[in-house]
Structures are given as structure tokens and as C-alpha cells.
């Protein structure tokens, strides 16, 4: 141990690099973030509750929560299939498809927003075929769900892929040689192995969807009580110079996101322990 | 020789009769799953991408180039480049410093530091803008002092740069930290033992070792910096030709029903996204090759 510490001190730059890291982290991230909490701490409890629990805000929480949940679930299901196909099967153009999975990370959200609206509006590329059947996507809750599915798509695929690649073929062979059929092997051996990664991908996708703004505002139509998401309400309050109201809602969202971050870390810790056993 | 003969003789028979291996799925399952995955991706990924270019070119190439060459559009391109040119290098310096102290030394609170570095990813873009308004805005902590000294941060370029820096904060650091942790410090120790000073060890030993990871982080960081919408939207003030970045200009044109203009500027951002994906794939490929070698 003492040897290790001595070795470490041989390399110069500890004070400089740690000092710069902490100063930069503090100035760019921690001080501004604490401003949100301090601003809210100055509010009375009644004002706070009035700001974060009015019917219009509650409707936005409900929409953000359920649309994000639906989008993350769809992404978990199809993401598992996409990851499986990309790791296990060979087909022409696979490398291009694999690269394209990251498109939602690379494409600016505003661009995704107007593109999805152009597709699903009633005279749009897909919307014109659905409209006669009474199916409306743009400017409804379904539009919010479609945008959130788009931006959350890579999370599940990218968390599952490395885990799938590292799975030893031996465990599947062992299951098969012990008499399991293919479906039993998948449901009893593979899925339990993949579950922690699937859950992590789901949670990441859900967390991203909760805070998403750019891709949603164009397709949602932003009708109060119906298609307003929580981040949009913050913008609306800011435009009315209601800084306290905006900040109070932001604090509720930040608390939820940090809780989710903690949960994701716990899932990963649990899965690491699970793997070691 | 005999072995070769038997093996060529036996092999075809074995192959013809061999059942599926335990790790293989029947053909119909492979087709069904591949088909499902491709249709899903075509609808959710390819279609939006095609729609951007389709809508941008709807009125022909003339209208497209007129929209792209518009003075306000060009001003937005310039501002986007400025914001990226400041925030990306700042986050590169930070990412290298953070990865250096986390990977090369042991100290208390390290895992807390790593969690805090990831924090901006958990913050909604809108809130990322809001917190800077709370610090630098007219009603904010430093607002009165800034007004007195005639310094504009919110609704001006510095606010846009700050918000962009916040949302792209973790990209380089989170690429470099695991990479440098995995590489260890032996090579740097050797350099120091041979008489190099710290900077020489960094420039000649560490940097060549991390160059692909660093480039990867820069590519992702840049894509987000140029494409950020929510955070920049809060601090920009939307002044045409002055504080509009490309994504904000897309929004303004779209809300004015100038769809060709909006999609034309959007197509530039979509091209940037495609270039990002290509570069990223090349770097991943080179990195895998360097690992295999």
C-alpha cells in the first residue's frame, strides 16, 4: 500500500489537474445548479405547492410520465430485438444499420421534431394515410410518444450490445445439452443474464424522455392540459417572467432525474454483483 | 494425408445432417426478427432523415440554395460555429484534466467526482438554460452587477456558449476516464524514470495512447454542441441574425411557416449528423484495429 502511494506521487500534476477539474466543475455545473435549489428555498411552502401542483402542471407531469414510460417500454422491446439481430445475425448493410442506430444522438432534436411533424401531420408522409382512418398522431399525445421513442431508441440497443457480445456461447450450449429447447434457453438462461442491462437501458431511455424538449414541442401542438410536457411549462413560465414558478417546477424535475440517476447506478452495481456470483 | 481424405469425405455428410447449433435460431426466427428490427428502424430512424432532405428540396434546388444562402441563415451558421469552437476545446481541456487526476491517482471521493461529472446528462436541456438565467439574468445573482458594468451574458453570445458548455460537459471526460483507467500508468512511470518531466510524459506518452478515445469524445461533443436546442433556446433571446444558432433559426423559420427555409437549414444539421456518424464509425474501427494489433 505504501509502495503504491509512493508510485502514485512520482507522477506530477495531481494538484493541478484535480484543482482545475474541481474549479471547472464548480463554476459550470454545481454553482448554477445550486442556484435553482436556493431560489426555490426562498419560496414559502404554500407558494411552492401552488407552483408545482396546479392542475395544469399536474396534467403535464402525467403526460410526461406516461408518454416517457410508453416510449421507454417500446424501446426496451424493439431495442432488444435490434441488439439481438445486430450481434447474432449477419445481413447485408449491417454496419450501416449499426451506425444509424446512433442517429438520435447525432441529429439535433429540433431537426428531429420538425421531421417527425412533417411525417405525421395530417397532410404528411405517413399522416395522410392515417387521417382517413381517424388516426391522428401529430398534435396529440401519440405524437409526444413518437418523438420520445425516437430520442430514446439508442439507449437500450447500446447498453445491451456489449453484454450480448460478451455472453459465452457455452452457457447456451450447456442449456441445450441438458435438454432445454431454444425457447427455454432464451427465456430461462439468456433473458435473466440480459435483464440488468435491459433495465438500465430502459431507465436511461425513460430519464432522457422525461427531460426532452426540442423534438417534442413541434409535434405536440402544446395545448394546455392536453399536450403540454413539463419542460415546455418551464419555458412558458419563463416567458411570462414567472422565474419562481419556473424554478420550482425545475426543482421537482431535477429531484426526479437525480433519483433516477441514483436508481440507474444501483441497478448497475447490483448487476455487477450478480455477475460476479 | 489420410486425415485430409477422411475429413473432406466426412464433412459434407456432417453438414447436411447437422442440426442447428445450440446458439443458432431457426431460419424463420432469424428472418422474422431481422425483418422486425429493420422495419422498426426504417420507420423511426430512416424516415425522419429522408423527410428532412425531401422537405428541404420540395421546391427545387434553387429555393434550397436561396434558403441556405440567406443572410440570417449564414449568421446562425456562424454563431453555431463560434459556440462550438469555444465550448468544445474548453471541455477537452477539462476532460483531459479530469481523466488524468481520476485515472492516475487514488484519492477519496473519486466515485462521487465521477458521478458529478455525469450530472449534466441527467438535467433537462431547458433546466440547463434556466440555471444560467438564475445566475446571470437581470433578476439573477449577478444581474445587477452585470447591468451596472454593461456586460450582457443572457440573451447574448456568452450565455449561449455557457449553456452549450454545460450540456456537452461530460462527453470528453466520460470517454477518457475508463480508457485511461484501463491503460494504467506504467508507461508514464517509465517515461519519468527515464528523465521526462510531467508535460513530456503527457504529450509523448499519454496523448498518443488516448488519441482515438479523445477524438471520439470530441466528435460526440461537437455534434451535441452544434445541435443543442432547449438550453440555448432559454438563454438566447431569439434575436434574428444575432443570437440565433442554427437549431433556433430552424424553429423561427418553421414557426413562420417558411418550411423550405426551415428544412434547408435543418438539412445542414442533418448532414452534420451523418458526417458525425461516419467519423464515429471510422474512429471505432481504427480503435478496434489498434487494439487488435
Contacts between the chains, C-beta under 8 A, distances in Angstrom:
chain1	res1	chain2	res2	distance
A	4	B	106	7.6
A	5	B	106	7.8
A	7	B	185	7.8
A	7	B	189	6.7
A	8	B	104	7.3
A	8	B	105	5.3
A	8	B	106	6.4
A	8	B	185	7.9
A	10	B	189	6.1
A	10	B	192	5.7
A	11	B	104	5.4
A	11	B	105	7.4
A	11	B	185	6.2
A	11	B	188	5.7
A	11	B	189	7.0
A	11	B	192	6.5
A	11	B	198	7.0
A	11	B	201	7.4
A	12	B	192	8.0
A	12	B	197	7.3
A	12	B	198	3.6
A	13	B	100	6.3
A	13	B	101	7.7
A	13	B	104	7.8
A	13	B	198	4.9
A	13	B	202	7.5
A	14	B	101	6.1
A	14	B	104	7.5
A	14	B	105	5.0
A	14	B	107	8.0
A	16	B	97	7.6
A	17	B	97	4.4
A	17	B	98	7.4
A	17	B	100	4.4
A	17	B	101	3.9
A	18	B	101	4.2
A	18	B	105	7.7
A	18	B	107	7.3
A	20	B	93	7.8
A	20	B	94	7.3
A	20	B	97	4.7
A	21	B	94	6.8
A	21	B	97	5.2
A	21	B	98	4.4
A	21	B	101	5.8
A	21	B	113	7.4
A	22	B	113	8.0
A	24	B	94	4.8
A	24	B	97	7.7
A	25	B	94	7.9
A	25	B	98	7.9
A	25	B	113	7.8
A	25	B	116	6.1
A	25	B	117	6.7
A	28	B	162	7.5
A	28	B	165	5.9
A	28	B	166	5.8
A	28	B	169	6.1
A	29	B	116	7.1
A	29	B	119	5.9
A	29	B	120	6.0
A	29	B	166	6.7
A	29	B	169	6.2
A	30	B	116	7.2
A	31	B	135	7.1
A	32	B	131	3.9
A	32	B	132	5.7
A	32	B	134	7.2
A	32	B	135	5.3
A	32	B	166	7.2
A	33	B	119	7.4
A	33	B	123	7.3
A	33	B	131	5.7
A	35	B	131	5.5
A	35	B	134	4.1
A	35	B	135	5.2
A	35	B	140	7.4
A	35	B	141	6.5
A	36	B	127	7.0
A	36	B	130	6.9
A	36	B	131	5.3
A	36	B	134	6.2
A	39	B	134	5.6
A	78	B	36	7.5
A	78	B	37	7.2
A	78	B	40	4.7
A	81	B	33	5.5
A	81	B	36	5.5
A	81	B	37	5.0
A	81	B	40	7.4
A	82	B	37	4.5
A	82	B	40	6.9
A	82	B	41	6.6
A	84	B	33	6.4
A	84	B	37	7.9
A	85	B	33	5.4
A	85	B	34	5.1
A	85	B	37	4.3
A	85	B	38	8.0
A	86	B	37	7.7
A	88	B	25	7.6
A	89	B	30	5.4
A	89	B	33	7.4
A	89	B	34	5.7
A	91	B	34	5.6
A	95	B	281	7.3
A	97	B	38	7.1
A	97	B	41	6.4
A	99	B	277	5.0
A	99	B	278	7.4
A	99	B	280	7.3
A	99	B	281	4.7
A	100	B	41	6.7
A	100	B	45	5.5
A	100	B	46	7.1
A	100	B	277	7.0
A	101	B	41	7.2
A	101	B	45	7.4
A	102	B	277	5.9
A	102	B	280	6.8
A	103	B	45	5.1
A	103	B	49	6.6
A	103	B	273	6.5
A	103	B	277	6.7
A	104	B	45	7.4
A	105	B	220	7.3
A	105	B	223	7.3
A	105	B	224	7.9
A	106	B	223	4.9
A	106	B	227	7.7
A	106	B	272	7.9
A	106	B	273	3.9
A	106	B	274	7.8
A	106	B	276	4.4
A	106	B	277	5.5
A	106	B	280	7.8
A	107	B	48	7.6
A	107	B	49	7.3
A	107	B	227	7.1
A	107	B	269	7.3
A	107	B	270	6.3
A	107	B	273	4.3
A	108	B	226	7.3
A	108	B	227	3.0
A	108	B	228	7.4
A	108	B	229	6.1
A	108	B	246	7.7
A	108	B	247	4.9
A	108	B	250	8.0
A	108	B	266	7.9
A	108	B	269	4.8
A	108	B	273	7.2
A	109	B	125	7.8
A	109	B	227	7.1
A	109	B	229	5.1
A	109	B	230	7.1
A	109	B	247	7.6
A	110	B	227	7.8
A	110	B	229	4.3
A	110	B	247	4.2
A	110	B	248	7.8
A	110	B	250	5.1
A	110	B	251	5.7
A	110	B	266	7.4
A	110	B	269	8.0
A	111	B	52	6.1
A	111	B	227	7.4
A	111	B	247	7.2
A	111	B	250	6.6
A	111	B	266	4.4
A	111	B	269	5.0
A	111	B	270	5.8
A	111	B	273	7.7
A	112	B	48	5.9
A	114	B	52	7.8
A	114	B	250	6.6
A	114	B	254	5.3
A	114	B	262	6.0
A	114	B	263	6.9
A	114	B	266	6.1
A	115	B	48	3.9
A	115	B	49	7.3
A	115	B	51	4.5
A	115	B	52	4.9
A	115	B	55	7.6
A	115	B	266	7.3
A	116	B	48	5.7
A	116	B	51	8.0
A	118	B	51	5.0
A	118	B	55	5.2
A	118	B	259	7.8
A	118	B	263	7.6
A	119	B	47	5.9
A	119	B	48	6.5
A	119	B	51	5.2
A	125	B	47	7.1
A	125	B	51	6.1
A	125	B	54	7.7
A	126	B	47	7.5
A	149	B	44	6.3
A	150	B	44	5.6
A	150	B	45	7.6
A	150	B	48	6.8
A	153	B	44	6.1
A	153	B	45	7.1
A	169	B	22	7.6
A	169	B	23	4.7
A	172	B	22	5.2
A	172	B	23	4.8
A	173	B	21	7.9
A	173	B	22	4.3
A	173	B	23	6.7
A	175	B	22	7.4
A	176	B	22	3.4
A	177	B	22	7.1
A	182	B	20	8.0
A	182	B	25	6.5
A	182	B	26	7.5
A	185	B	22	7.3
A	207	B	122	6.5
A	210	B	124	7.2
A	211	B	122	7.9
A	211	B	123	6.9
A	211	B	124	2.9
A	211	B	125	6.7
A	211	B	126	7.5
A	211	B	127	7.3
A	212	B	124	7.5
A	212	B	125	7.8
A	213	B	124	6.8
A	213	B	125	5.4
A	213	B	126	5.0
A	213	B	229	7.0
A	213	B	230	3.7
A	213	B	233	7.8
A	214	B	125	7.0
A	214	B	229	3.7
A	214	B	230	5.3
A	214	B	233	7.9
A	214	B	247	7.1
A	218	B	251	8.0
A	218	B	254	6.9
A	230	B	124	7.9
A	231	B	124	5.1
A	231	B	125	7.4
A	231	B	126	4.1
A	231	B	127	7.6
A	231	B	230	6.7
A	232	B	126	7.9
A	234	B	124	7.9
A	234	B	126	5.0
A	234	B	127	6.9
A	234	B	130	6.3
A	235	B	126	6.0
A	235	B	233	7.3
A	235	B	234	6.8
A	238	B	130	6.8
A	238	B	133	7.1
A	238	B	234	6.5
A	243	B	133	7.4
A	243	B	134	7.2
A	243	B	137	7.7
A	243	B	139	5.7
A	246	B	130	6.3
A	247	B	130	6.8
A	247	B	134	6.6
A	250	B	124	7.8
A	250	B	126	7.7
A	250	B	127	4.6
A	250	B	130	5.5
A	250	B	131	7.9
A	253	B	124	5.8
A	253	B	127	6.3
A	254	B	123	6.7
A	254	B	127	6.3
A	257	B	122	4.4
A	257	B	123	6.5
A	257	B	124	7.1
A	258	B	122	6.3
A	260	B	122	7.1
A	261	B	115	7.6
A	261	B	118	7.6
A	261	B	119	7.7
A	261	B	122	4.6
A	265	B	115	7.2
